[in-house]
């Protein structure tokens, strides 16, 4: 683990646990993209990638405590555990509607996920000798400019650049004394910097192209869809981030090398993210 965070103090009203800091490629140390936010007794998640449900339990929470879910986009590594999450939430006794928010296509995703798990849900309802009373999933397709507000805590999407996805989001989460910005999957872009300005915590994807050994066409795609370490350093500097935290890292990436490259452009507090790290 590489942590360089001089003088940092705990946030008093809002924290985030990195449930998954990996990519679509399986990695025993990094689950798929997922983040648990907590403010007093209010909890919500952004993204629900592979093994998010496992990490949620390891973080001391469970699906029945989550009534709001936000999605950055619909690549598999950001939603693959959504179906198991819904089933587990019901099995744990929640009958409260789940309110889901994401770009266009969310309702289709919800419909398909529920259809995929229908037989399993019917089987489990028979075992319980009770009705299949799965809570409703209320899907709200949102755009930049939408603001979710819960007693002064706000969650706002903003557009980022993740070719060829048409409308990927980052999210700006703000409480009275804390601003946390999550980049989602993106290549460097000015809109992200504007939204991340003066963030207490900037959680940003970090893809070291040199750690990618696949064919050249994949490397070309990554340059239009992801952010390399030195560029992340420039973004964090331009945004005046008080703490920069990396996520979405390749299995072959070396934390010390990521740290070295980011440090070329950013001198502020820096953390190479790990699953189950709470900030």
N, C-alpha and C positions, 0 to 999 in steps of 0.2 A: 504494500500500500504506500502510495506517495501522497503525503499531506503537507502543504505549505501554507499555513493559515495563521500568521502572526497576529496576536491581539484580537482574535475573533471571540465573540460572545454569543451565547445561545439566544435565539429569537424568542421573544416573550409571548407572542400571540399566534404564531404560525410556524409549523415545521413541515418538512417533507422527507419521506423515506424513499430511497432509491430501491424499488422492488426489483427492477431489471435494467441492466446497463449494457446489454449485449446487442447482437445483430440477428438476422435470420439464420445464420450458421450456428449449429448447436455448440454450446460452450458450457462445460460443467460448472464454471465459476460465475457465469453471467446469464441470467434469464432474459427473456425478451422484454422489450420496452414496457415499463409500467412504473407509476409513481403514486404513492399514497400521501395525501395532504391531510394535516390535522390542525384544527383551530378550536381549542377548548374541546367540546364534545361533538363537534361537527367534523365528519370525515368524508373525503371523496377521492376518487382515483382519476388519473389521466392515463389513458391507454391500459391495455390488458393483454400483454403479449404472452408467449409460451412460458409456463411455470409461474405466472403472476399469482395464481391462487396459492401455490405452495409458499411463495415468498410472503404473501399476505399473512399466512398463519405464522411463519417464522418471525414476522415483525410484531406479533402479539395482537393481531386483528383478525377479523373474519368477514366473510362476504355479507353476512346478515347486518353488519354495521354500516354498510355502504349503500346509500340511496341515490347517489349521483355519480355518473361516469361520463368523462369527456374523452373524445378521440381526436388525435392529431390528423390521422389519415388511415386508410384501410389496407395498407400492406400487412401481410399475415403476422409479422413479428410485433404488431401493435394491437392485435385483437384476438389471437388464436385461443386464448383462455376465456374469452367472453362467454361462450356457451357453458363450459364447466363452472364458471363463476355464477351464472344465472341458476343452474341446477343446484349448486351447493348453497346458494343464498336461500332458495326455497326449502331445501332439506333442513337447513338450520332454523327454520321457522319464520322467516320474514314473509310478511304478506303486504308489505308496503310497496307501492309502485317504484320501480327503478326509473329514474329520469336520466336519459342518455342524451348527450349533445355531441354533434360532430358535423363535418362537412356534408355536402350533398351526397346521397347514397346511404345514409345511416339507416333509413327505414328498410331499405332492401337488405342491408346486413342483418338487422334485427330479425326480419322475417325469415331469412335463410338460416340463421343460427337456431331459431326456435323450431323450424321445420326439421333441421338435422337432429335435434335432441328430442323430438316428439315421442318416439317409441320408448326411449329410456325413461322419460318422464311418466308415460303411461304405466310402464312396468313398476316404477317406484311408487306410484299412487296406489296400485293394487296391493303391493306389499303393506302399505300403510292402512289399507282398507278405508281410505278417505278420498275425497275429491281431488282432482288435479287442479288445485287452486293456485297455480303459478301466478305470482304478482305480475301485473301489467308492466310492460316496458314502454314508457312514453318517450318516443324518439323525437327530438327537436333538431332539425337541420339548420345550422347557423352559418353566419357569415361574419367577416370582420366588421366590427361595430356593435355586435351583440355583447351584452354584459349580463352575466349571472351575478345576482347579489343575494347573499345570505347574511343578514344582520351586519352589514358593513363589510363583509368579506366578498371581494369581487373576483370573478374569473372571466377573462376577456380573450377571445381568439384573435390572432393576427395572421395575415398571409405570409408564408415563407416560400422558398423555391426548392422544390424537390422533383425535378424532371423525371418522368413525364406526368406526374400527378398534377391534376388540374387545379386543385384547391387544398393544398396541405396547410395545416395550422401550426403555429407555436401558440403558447398560452402565457398570459400575464396574470399572475395571482397576487392580489394585494389585500392586506389587512391594515389595521390602523398604523402599525409601526414596522411593517415589513413588506417588501416587494420581491417575489420570486418569479423568475422568468424561465420557461422551458422552451427550448428552441424547436422541439420536434425534429424531424429529418429535414435538413436544408443545406444548400450550399450558401456561401456568404451572400448577404443581401442587406440593403440599407433599411428596409422596413423592420427587420429584426433588431437592428441597432437602435432605431428610434424607439421601439417598444421596450427594449432592455435598458434604456438609459437610466443610470443610477440605481440599477437593481441591487438589492442586498445580496441575492444569490442568482447567478446566471448558470443554469444547467444546460449545457450545450453539447450536441453531438460532436464526436471527434474521430475521424476516420483517417488513419495513416495509410496513404496510398502505397507506400513502400512495403507495408505488411501484407498487401494484397497480391497473391501469386497467380490469380486467374488470368484468363485471356485478356488481351489488350482492349477489346470492345467493352468489357466490364469496367476496366480502369477508366475508359473514356466516359462511361455513364456516371461513374462515381464523381468525376470532376464537375458534373452538372447537377449532382444530387446531394453531395455531402461536403463536409468541411474538414480540411486537413489541419493538423495541430497549429502550425504557424499562423494560418488564417484565423483560427479560433483566438489566438493571442491578440491579433489585431482587433478582432471584434470586441473582445473583453476590454481592451484598452479604450477603443472608441466609445463603448457604452459606459465607461467608467464603473464597471462592475466591482462591487465591494468584495465579492467572492466568486470565483469561476470554478465550476465543477464539470468534469467531463462525463459523457455518457455515450451509448451506442458505439462501443469500441470493438474492433475485430479481435478474435481470439489470439491471433499472432502478434498483436500490438504489445510492445514492451512499455510498461508504465513509466519507467525512467526516461525512455526515449521520447514519449509523448510530453512529459514534463519539460525535458530539455528544449524541444521545439517550441512549445507554447511560451516558455520563458524568454525566447528570443524577442518576443513582441509584447509580453505582458509581465509587469513586475508586481502585480497585486497578489492577494491571497489566492492560492490555487490548490484544488483537490482533484486527484485522479479518482473518479467515482468507483465505488464498489457496491455490489448488491447488498442491501440491508443497511447501508449507511444512512443515518438520519442527520439532517442539517436544520 
